[in-house]
Amino acid sequence: MPNINLPSGANLYYETHGQGEPLVLIPSTGFSAEAWKPSQLPLAESTQLIIHDPRGCGRSVAAQGVCTINQMANDIVALLDHLKIPSAHLCGHSMGGRIGLEMALNFPGRVKSLILAASGSGQVPRPGADCVPGLPHWLVIRMVEKGFEKALREEYCDTSAFFTDDYRKQNPAKIEAFFQQVWPTHAKVSEYVHLIIARHNWEATHRLGDVKVPTLILIGDHDSGRSNHLAQAEAVKSRIPGAELQLLKGQSHGFFWQAPEETNQVILAWVKRYRAL
């Protein structure tokens, strides 16, 4: 697919695959559409799968120098307008969930259902220094000490943040293949810093009661590291009316890639449940 100029101010790269219920996958911080390949492409067998490079990532370019969660949600609305899709199911991973949540709050008529995958509503539910808005201190130290690529490789491949210890020990080739898949189109250091600032300056915990779309909170039961997404998931579940929480056993932050078949089954079951909306 070629890039398109959106009225929201982004020259956005996107792809569509398959036919059926429109499903937008929104990737984690710094990741492009390539993160979903090949693990989530089977979803296109039953849906119209829409993937994209968020502004600042991969092949997308933004007119503005500053990036916000609101802008990235507006980009998806503009993309749906371009595709002439009135409403879609959203599945956002980590920061992608924040983008989906912002869209559900501001454009509820455009969202059929929402899956918050290993995500949260901002910094309020988090403890200590992690709840301070802005660029996280720990991230700056890690990037300065190790350099950008090594810092990200460590997080994605060498810790239990994305993949559990047992899985990494048993599947080193798959871990390396994952990094080689996402790194070439990953946000570069300047854009990545803007994305991190956008993520950590965004707060919607006080607005969770206004979410009116069906919401599934999907989380691995081992995702309790630095950001403790399990605690964030519980906080979000308790505040969104009617929200459902589903734990994936034996999974950490990267369950899309460690357990793609199980994850895809959960996503498809949810989409089918709310396809008539």
N, C-alpha and C positions, 0 to 999 in steps of 0.2 A: 504494500500500500504506500502511496506517496504521502508526504507531509501535507497538512492542510493549515491554512491561516484561520485561526478562530477569532471571533470578536472579543473574546476574553483576554487577548493579548499574547497567545502562544501559537507558535508554529509547531503543531503537534503531529508526532508519528503515531499511527495506530494500525491495527490489523483486525479484521473480522474473519471468523471461521464458523462454518456450519450454519444451520437454520433452526428456528424455534424460538423459545423464550429468550429474550435478550439478557445476557449476563455479563456484567462488567467486572473484570478482575483488576484491583488496584494494588500495585506492589508496595513493598516495604521501602524504607528510606534509601534512596539512591539507586534502587533497582529499576531496570527497564522492562519492557515486555518480554525480553529474552528469558527472564527468570521463570516464566511459566512454561518454558519449552524444555523437554517434551512432556513434563509431568502433568500439566493441566490441559494440554491440547485434547485429550480424550473427552473432555467436557463438551467439545464441539460436536460430538456425535449425537447429542440430545438438546443442545442449545445453540443460539447465535452467540458465540463467544467473542467478546470485544476486549482486546488488550491494547495497552498504549504505553509509551514512554512519558511519564509525568514531566512537566516542565523542569529543566535543569538536568534531566537524565537522558542518556543515550542520544537519540536522533532528534529530540524535541528542543526547541529554543524559545525562550520567553523574551518579550520586548522589554519587560521590567527587570531591573537589577535585583530587586527585593522579592522574595518568594514567601507566600503565606498559604496556610491550609485552605483558607477561603478561596484564593485564586485557583488552587488546584481542583477544588470542588466545582468551581465555575467552569473550568476547562472541560470537565466531564459533561456538564449540562450542555455546553456549546457543542461538544462532540455528538451527543445524542440528537441535538437539533440538526446537525449536519447529516446524520444518518436517518433523520426523520423517524426517530423512535420516541414515542410519547413518554414511556416509562420503562425502567429496567430493574433487574435484580442487581444488587451491588455486593461484592465480596471483597473486603479490604484487609490486607495483611499488615499488622503493626501500624506504621504511620498511614498506610492505605486505609485502615479502618477509621482513623480519625478523619480522613478526607471523605469517606463514605458517610460518616456520622454527620459531618458538617453539611453535606448535601441533603441528607434526610431531614435535618433541622430546617434548612432554608428552602428546600424544594421538595416537600414531602409528596407532592403529586407526581413527581418524576421517579419516585423510588417504589418499586413493587415490594421489595423486601430487602433486608440488610443483614449481612453476615459480618460481624466484627471478629476477625481471626487474630488471636494473640494481640489484642489492641487495648485501648483505654480511652479515657475522655479528657486527658490532660495530666497535669502534675499534682493536683490536689490529693488524690488517693495515695500518692507515693510518699515514703518516709524520708525524713532527714534532708540531706543536701540535694537529693534527687528531685525534690519538689520546688527547688529554686528555678525560676524561669530563665531562659537564655541558653547560651552555649554551656553544656555540662562540663564541669571542671575535670572530671575523670576522662572525658573524651579528649579534651585538649592535651592533657598530660600524656595519654597513650599515643596520640598522633605525633606529638613532638618527640617523644622518646623512640618510637619505632618507625616513624614515617608512615605515609598514608596507606600505601598498598599493604605493607606488613601488618599495620594495625587492623585493617579490615580482614585480611587473611586470618589473622589470629582469632578475631571474633567469629567469623563464619566457619572456619575449618578446624581450629585448634583448641576450642573451648566447648563446653556443653551448652552454650547459648543457643545455637541453631540445631545441633545434632547431639544426641545423647552419647555418653562416653562409649557404651558398648557398640553402638552403631558405627562410630568413627573408627574404633579398633577393628571391626569386622569388615568395613567397607572403605578403606582409604582411597581406592581408585574412584569410587562414586563421589567422595567428598572433593577430591581434586577436580573431577569432571564438573561438579557444580560450580566451583570457583571459576574455572575456565569458561563456563557458560555465561556467568553474570558479569565478570570483570571487564571485558572489552567495551560493554555499553553502560557500565556503572557510572554514576555521576562522578565527575572529577572533583578535586579537593575543594575548589572555590564554591562550586555549586552545591557540593555535599554539605559544606558548612552552612550555607544559606538554608538548606533543607532541615538541618538539625535545629537551627535557630527557629525556623517556622514551627517545627514539631514541639519544641519546648516552650514556645511563647503562646501556644494555643491552649485554651481551656474551655471546656464545655460541660463540666460536671454539673454546674448550676442549671444547665438547660436540659438535662437528660429526661426530666419529667415531660418535656414537650415532644419527645419522639413518639410518633404515632404509627410508624410502619412496623410490620412484623420483624422482630430482631432476634437473631441467633448469635450468642457469644460462644465462639469455638476456641478452645484452648488446650494445649498439651498439659498433662498433669505434672510434668517436670519443668515447666516454664516459670521457675521461681528464682531466677538469677538476679542480676543487678537491678533490673527494672521491675521484678516480681509481677509479671503479667497475670499470675493467678490472683493476686490481691486486687489488681486493677479490674479483672474480669468480674470478681465478686461485687466490687463497688458499682460497676456499670449495671450488672444484672439487677441489683437491688433498687436501682433508680429509674430504669426504663420500664414503663408499664408493660406487663405481659412478656417481657424478655425471657428467653430460654437460654440456659447454660448447658453446654455439652463438653465433657472432658474426653480427650483422646489419650488413652492409656499408653504409657511408656514413651510419650512424645515431649519434645521441647519446642523451641520457637520455630523451628524449620520443618514442621510436620508436613507441609505441602510437598517437600522433597524427600523426607525420610519415609513417609507413608502415603504416597500419592493416591493409591487405589482407595484406601480407607477414607482419605480426605475428600476425594472426588465423589464418593458415594454419599457422604454426608451433604455435600453441596447440592448434588442433584436431587436428593430426597427433599431438601428444603425448597429448592426452586419449584419442583413439581407440586409441592404442598400449597404454594402460593401463586401458581401460574395463572389462576383465574382473576387475580386482582388487577 
